[in-house]
Amino acid sequence: MIGIGVEDLCFSYGPRPILSHINHHFPQGKITALVGHNGCGKSTLVKNILGYLKPSQGRVHFPSHEKIKDISKIVSFVPQNAPLDRSASVYDSVLMGRLPHLESRWSGFSRKDHDKVENVLNRLGLEELAERSGSNLSGGERQKILLARCLVQETPIILLDEATANMDIHHTVEMMELIGHLSREQGVTVITVLHDLNLAVSYCDELLLMSRGKICCAGTAEEVITTENISLAYGASLEVRFDEEGLPYLLPGRGRVKRKQLCI
């Protein structure tokens, strides 16, 4: 199993800077949440790690896996609201996650590939949807299909970009519990973009609070989720409380404060 290193990474859309000198090592076998206000660079960072976007400076480092042809074997991705082939069945959409494991482009899928798909569909409670087409799915069902495709890909690194979007609370918790199991039991490294800070606190080992294209602070929930950090990063008045285990959680406060420059 491996982690990911990001070294002095910068990215711009034309003259507009989006990410500025990002340095971080995402620990192996842990779940890291990227949190912060809309437009702070969370999804852009994920896309740079995936190679969908090319940084203007710096690099993403995958220890022992430097060749781009290997990326699909070590990194899988669950985006927000990605379209599925409307004519393909759920089964076939999930089976596409096995493409990186084909011995050759002519070999076709093996019995092992089909067994993996069937096991994942059963595990996620999707077996009854297997023959349904992509045009007959709810938003939450589509997200579960994307997660299933990610799981059959069997990569040591999983990236999630608001993957719980369109899911109700039951399926959100189910998904985060499954991701937690993969991290704890199989040593999978997970990076997830989340807007729900309480969800991040509950399920993630590490939080990276971003603002204006920089990492403002990184650490445990207790270190990152403070009244001062949240007020400065989000420009919102939120009350930080603590549960019986000492974990922080947020409640809406009254009024708003102006978001200030938090990062150094």
Stockholm file with secondary structure:
# STOCKHOLM 1.0

chainA/1-264         MIGIGVEDLCFSYGPRPILSHINHHFPQGKITALVGHNGCGKSTLVKNILGYLKPSQGRVHFPSHEKIKDISKIVSFVPQNAPLDRSASVYDSVLMGRLPHLESRWSGFSRKDHDKVENVLNRLGLEELAERSGSNLSGGERQKILLARCLVQETPIILLDEATANMDIHHTVEMMELIGHLSREQGVTVITVLHDLNLAVSYCDELLLMSRGKICCAGTAEEVITTENISLAYGASLEVRFDEEGLPYLLPGRGRVKRKQLCI
#=GR chainA/1-264 SS CCCEEEEEEEEEETTEEEEEEEEEEECTTCEEEEEESTTSSHHHHHHHHHTSSCCSEEEEECTTCCCGGGHHHHEEEECSSCCCCTTSBHHHHHHGGGGGGCSSTTTCCCHHHHHHHHHHHHHTTCGGGTTSBGGGCCHHHHHHHHHHHHHHHCCSEEEEESTTTTCCHHHHHHHHHHHHHHHHHHCCEEEEECSCHHHHHHHCSEEEEEETTEEEEEECHHHHCCHHHHHHHHCEEEEEEECTTSCEEEEEEEEECCCCCCCC
#=GC SS_cons         CCCEEEEEEEEEETTEEEEEEEEEEECTTCEEEEEESTTSSHHHHHHHHHTSSCCSEEEEECTTCCCGGGHHHHEEEECSSCCCCTTSBHHHHHHGGGGGGCSSTTTCCCHHHHHHHHHHHHHTTCGGGTTSBGGGCCHHHHHHHHHHHHHHHCCSEEEEESTTTTCCHHHHHHHHHHHHHHHHHHCCEEEEECSCHHHHHHHCSEEEEEETTEEEEEECHHHHCCHHHHHHHHCEEEEEEECTTSCEEEEEEEEECCCCCCCC
//
